[in-house]
């Protein structure tokens, strides 16, 4: 090595840098993703609902291969289709895809070939998969929540939303409150209110579930944006349980004024924390056909007052049971899961011009989230207790971004991953599962 390769000196040793090592891939975790896909067939089922309209003589990459490539690279942390061009020589990616990956233009053509009919086909298949996996459960909790996907270009139906204060798309998620599984994701115009379309989608979900499991108990949990008369009518007609937050107003303020005054005097003025619950009491907004059982939480945080109201048709001995044992759990089962899909699986990356192409991007990100959820379920079956709390980013960092090499013989493929990987024992346990 010449002196120009010396990066710096460490005491008396020269630190020399070169590119003479064997060909190493930084995507060693792809072999684990391929193991999960072969076990569950998630990507295969997703791809089968997409009609391939390309001329057979021009096809080099199947739909399934392109969807797998896009999903796996999202899971590895590559959020753009442009990244595919830099990874076309990666040994590990070529191995799991059984050939050279598709180029950026090929992936873009796939996204832009998706129309409304394709989207509905994918969503129907997605819902069928969820219903098929319910099994012998006696009840299901459906968490409903919305989030923003900020946009910066001239995308179709990308509109200004006054609540969020920027141009965006509105994403709507239906989660299983017990497993975190995405029941259905939906993309809406940027100016959509939280409750746009959600009752219509909920009807499809409930109808599909009840068609197979007639007696299953279905519970809906959501924040105040989803408190609408249409929902309450539908819930009453279809025997749904629910706990829905509602926004404060003058009537509710009057109803809790006495309790608020007492909490303010006894606790807030002394800088103490305290929670006081009242209810149930009947409340009926002008647009509601029937009154609902309402509950209120009057809380001194030690620094200020926090007053919340919610509607529920639960039967419980104490209000605290409804609030703490059930409602607040949506923070983890829904809100934190949306953060994973949005920030860690890149569902907020709405860069296509066409609305349905961006809808497809949301579905691919949701598919990546579901693959991670399956990995989490596998990790929970191991003895690695600290790993059972991992979020998507932790799984990516510790299990997927591992350096490795590939050596092939006529009958075998040897994948040798880094000996210094911190969680190599966990990795091997998952591979052997």
PEGIDA-V27684 format. One record per residue. N is the residue number from 1. RES is the residue in one letter. PSI is psi as a letter, one per 40 degrees, with the letter a starting at -180 (NA if undefined). Layout:
N | RES | PSI
N | RES | PSI
This chain:
1 | X | h
2 | X | i
3 | X | d
4 | X | e
5 | X | e
6 | X | h
7 | X | d
8 | X | i
9 | X | h
10 | X | h
11 | X | b
12 | X | e
13 | X | h
14 | X | h
15 | X | h
16 | X | h
17 | X | h
18 | X | i
19 | X | f
20 | X | e
21 | X | i
22 | X | i
23 | X | h
24 | X | h
25 | X | h
26 | X | e
27 | X | f
28 | X | d
29 | X | e
30 | X | d
31 | X | d
32 | X | d
33 | X | d
34 | X | d
35 | X | d
36 | X | d
37 | X | d
38 | X | d
39 | X | d
40 | X | d
41 | X | f
42 | X | d
43 | X | d
44 | X | d
45 | X | d
46 | X | d
47 | X | d
48 | X | e
49 | X | e
50 | X | h
51 | X | h
52 | X | h
53 | X | e
54 | X | i
55 | X | h
56 | X | d
57 | X | e
58 | X | e
59 | X | h
60 | X | d
61 | X | h
62 | X | i
63 | X | d
64 | X | d
65 | X | d
66 | X | d
67 | X | d
68 | X | d
69 | X | d
70 | X | d
71 | X | d
72 | X | d
73 | X | d
74 | X | d
75 | X | d
76 | X | e
77 | X | e
78 | X | h
79 | X | e
80 | X | i
81 | X | d
82 | X | d
83 | X | d
84 | X | d
85 | X | d
86 | X | e
87 | X | e
88 | X | d
89 | X | e
90 | X | h
91 | X | d
92 | X | d
93 | X | d
94 | X | d
95 | X | d
96 | X | d
97 | X | e
98 | X | f
99 | X | i
100 | X | h
101 | X | i
102 | X | i
103 | X | i
104 | X | d
105 | X | d
106 | X | d
107 | X | d
108 | X | d
109 | X | d
110 | X | d
111 | X | d
112 | X | e
113 | X | e
114 | X | h
115 | X | a
116 | X | d
117 | X | d
118 | X | d
119 | X | d
120 | X | d
121 | X | d
122 | X | d
123 | X | d
124 | X | d
125 | X | d
126 | X | d
127 | X | d
128 | X | d
129 | X | d
130 | X | d
131 | X | d
132 | X | d
133 | X | e
134 | X | d
135 | X | b
136 | X | f
137 | X | i
138 | X | d
139 | X | i
140 | X | h
141 | X | h
142 | X | h
143 | X | h
144 | X | h
145 | X | i
146 | X | i
147 | X | i
148 | X | i
149 | X | g
150 | X | h
151 | X | i
152 | X | e
153 | X | a
154 | X | f
155 | X | i
156 | X | h
157 | X | e
158 | X | h
159 | X | i
160 | X | h
161 | X | h
162 | X | d
163 | X | d
164 | X | d
165 | X | f
166 | X | i
167 | X | h
168 | X | i
169 | X | i
170 | X | h
171 | X | h
172 | X | h
173 | X | h
174 | X | h
175 | X | i
176 | X | h
177 | X | e
178 | X | d
179 | X | e
180 | X | e
181 | X | h
182 | X | h
183 | X | d
184 | X | h
185 | X | i
186 | X | i
187 | X | h
188 | X | i
189 | X | i
190 | X | d
191 | X | e
192 | X | h
193 | X | i
194 | X | d
195 | X | e
196 | X | h
197 | X | e
198 | X | d
199 | X | d
200 | X | d
201 | X | d
202 | X | d
203 | X | d
204 | X | d
205 | X | d
206 | X | d
207 | X | d
208 | X | d
209 | X | d
210 | X | d
211 | X | d
212 | X | d
213 | X | g
214 | X | d
215 | X | e
216 | X | i
217 | X | h
218 | X | h
219 | X | h
220 | X | h
221 | X | h
222 | X | i
223 | X | a
224 | X | d
225 | X | e
226 | X | e
227 | X | g
228 | X | i
229 | X | d
230 | X | d
231 | X | d
232 | X | d
233 | X | d
234 | X | d
235 | X | d
236 | X | d
237 | X | d
238 | X | e
239 | X | f
240 | X | i
241 | X | i
242 | X | i
243 | X | h
244 | X | h
245 | X | i
246 | X | i
247 | X | i
248 | X | i
249 | X | a
250 | X | d
251 | X | d
252 | X | d
253 | X | d
254 | X | d
255 | X | d
256 | X | e
257 | X | d
258 | X | d
259 | X | d
260 | X | d
261 | X | d
262 | X | d
263 | X | d
264 | X | d
265 | X | d
266 | X | d
267 | X | d
268 | X | d
269 | X | d
270 | X | e
271 | X | f
272 | X | i
273 | X | h
274 | X | i
275 | X | h
276 | X | h
277 | X | i
278 | X | i
279 | X | i
280 | X | i
281 | X | i
282 | X | h
283 | X | h
284 | X | h
285 | X | i
286 | X | d
287 | X | e
288 | X | i
289 | X | d
290 | X | i
291 | X | i
292 | X | i
293 | X | h
294 | X | i
295 | X | i
296 | X | i
297 | X | h
298 | X | h
299 | X | h
300 | X | h
301 | X | e
302 | X | d
303 | X | e
304 | X | i
305 | X | i
306 | X | h
307 | X | h
308 | X | i
309 | X | i
310 | X | i
311 | X | h
312 | X | i
313 | X | f
314 | X | i
315 | X | h
316 | X | i
317 | X | d
318 | X | i
319 | X | d
320 | X | d
321 | X | d
322 | X | d
323 | X | d
324 | X | d
325 | X | e
326 | X | c
327 | X | d
328 | X | e
329 | X | e
330 | X | e
331 | X | d
332 | X | d
333 | X | d
334 | X | d
335 | X | d
336 | X | d
337 | X | d
338 | X | d
339 | X | d
340 | X | d
341 | X | d
342 | X | d
343 | X | d
344 | X | d
345 | X | e
346 | X | f
347 | X | e
348 | X | e
349 | X | g
350 | X | g
351 | X | e
352 | X | i
353 | X | d
354 | X | h
355 | X | d
356 | X | d
357 | X | d
358 | X | d
359 | X | d
360 | X | d
361 | X | d
362 | X | d
363 | X | d
364 | X | d
365 | X | d
366 | X | d
367 | X | d
368 | X | d
369 | X | d
370 | X | d
371 | X | d
372 | X | d
373 | X | d
374 | X | d
375 | X | d
376 | X | d
377 | X | d
378 | X | d
379 | X | d
380 | X | e
381 | X | e
382 | X | i
383 | X | e
384 | X | g
385 | X | d
386 | X | d
387 | X | e
388 | X | e
389 | X | e
390 | X | i
391 | X | a
392 | X | d
393 | X | d
394 | X | d
395 | X | d
396 | X | d
397 | X | d
398 | X | d
399 | X | d
400 | X | d
401 | X | g
402 | X | h
403 | X | i
404 | X | i
405 | X | i
406 | X | h
407 | X | h
408 | X | h
409 | X | a
410 | X | d
411 | X | e
412 | X | i
413 | X | h
414 | X | h
415 | X | h
416 | X | h
417 | X | i
418 | X | h
419 | X | d
420 | X | e
421 | X | h
422 | X | d
423 | X | f
424 | X | d
425 | X | d
426 | X | d
427 | X | d
428 | X | d
429 | X | d
430 | X | d
431 | X | d
432 | X | e
433 | X | NA
